[in-house]
Amino acid sequence: MVGKYKDIIGKAYSHNRKGLSLVVKALSCYDKQNYELAEACLKEALHTCEEDLDFAVAFFVLGLVYSDSNDFPSALESYNTAIKYNPKHDSAYNNIGLVYRRAGDPEAAIPYFEKALDINGASTFTCLNAAGAYYDLSMPDKAIEYALKALDIEYTSHEAMMFLALAYTKKNDIDKAIEYCNKAILFGYPHPDWLKNMINTMS
């Protein structure tokens, strides 16, 4: 039943089949951008919850729904509630950071990315989010630090290579910027023409 949502649901709902069914349905609706039905399923699922992990997953997915609906205050409330039930929920910390970054406050986002990495230091995604926040703050050295951490975890990460290219451009280190542009293209960055234009502009 869990299928592709295993990473989100984990060990939650192991004794609550009705709640599990509702959360899986909510995630399917979320994937289809049917946020209203997803929210309704999750609120019903909350009435079935028996364990802290069950509550944590339901509130985390509610955070996803509210975030994608651009209801940032409700998203933050949901993610923080998920953390209350599961203090080690690194994805909830990461997503709070994403909400703040989307709201235009990368400085507020950074402590949440760092807390997520304290819990799970092997997350390429969170390293890249931290790199992006530092880049937004015009702190290219810190952006490079976190992008390199992402590469240490996943050496084929073309997103990390792209961030490195941007950060080195901000530092006016053109040779390094071009090097990482070329690496990102080599490893399959989905917008190669954009990077090629960057190279042409810098050359």
Secondary structure, DSSP 8 states (H G I E B T S, - for coil): --GGGHHHHTTTTTT-HHHHHHHHHHHHHHHTT-HHHHHHHHHHHHTT--SHHHHHHHHHHHHHHHHHTT-HHHHHHHHHHHHHH-TT-HHHHHHHHHHHHHTT-HHHHHHHHHHHHHH-TT-HHHHHHHHHHHHHTT-HHHHHHHHHHHHHH-TT-HHHHHHHHHHHHHTT-HHHHHHHHHHHHHTT-S-HHHHHHHHHHH-
